[in-house]
Structures are given as C-alpha cells and as structure tokens.
C-alpha cells in the first residue's frame, strides 16, 4: 500500500497560528492548543486514507475535499 504525502500550505499554517493566538487572547490558550493538535491528528489520517473527506460542495471537484472538525473545516487537495 502506498502512503500519501501530507503537506500544509503556508496559509493553512498561518490559520492554525491564528487559531492559537485568538484563543490565547481570549484567555484560554489551552483550548487553541488542543484544537490545533486535534486538527493535526485528523490530517495525519489522510496519509493512509486520502479520500475520506467529502467533495467540497461549492466546488464539486473530485480532487478538492474537506474534513469537518467543528467549528472548523479542513479543506485539502488530492494530488494524483
């Protein structure tokens, strides 16, 4: 079985940093840290199961997928 490579766009990493900063500003940095850790855990699953996300409804392209991790949406691209 081939394992897919998972990488993050710079903008996604910036978003994750922003999540942590927002929760820290709200006085609950542990919540931001936990959410970001959970998002990384969800994304790691994509290495073995890249097609588990649903097709992003507003684009309808098979290669553009999403995982929902409330209150966030993780959008990712399947590369051939």
Residue pairs with C-beta under 8 A, 6 or more apart in sequence:
1 48
3 47
3 48
4 46
4 47
4 48
4 50
5 47
6 43
6 44
6 46
6 47
8 43
16 36
16 39
19 32
19 35
19 36
19 72
20 29
20 32
20 33
20 36
21 32
22 32
23 29
23 30
23 31
23 32
23 33
23 35
24 32
35 69
35 72
38 69
39 69
39 72
39 74
42 67
42 69
42 74
43 67
43 74
43 76
45 52
46 52
46 53
46 67
46 76
50 78
51 65
51 78
52 67
53 65
53 66
53 67
53 74
53 76
54 65
54 66
55 61
55 62
55 64
55 65
55 66
56 64
56 65
56 66
56 75
62 78
63 77
63 78
63 79
63 80
64 75
64 76
64 77
64 78
65 75
65 76
65 77
65 78
66 73
66 74
66 75
66 76
67 73
67 74
67 76
68 74
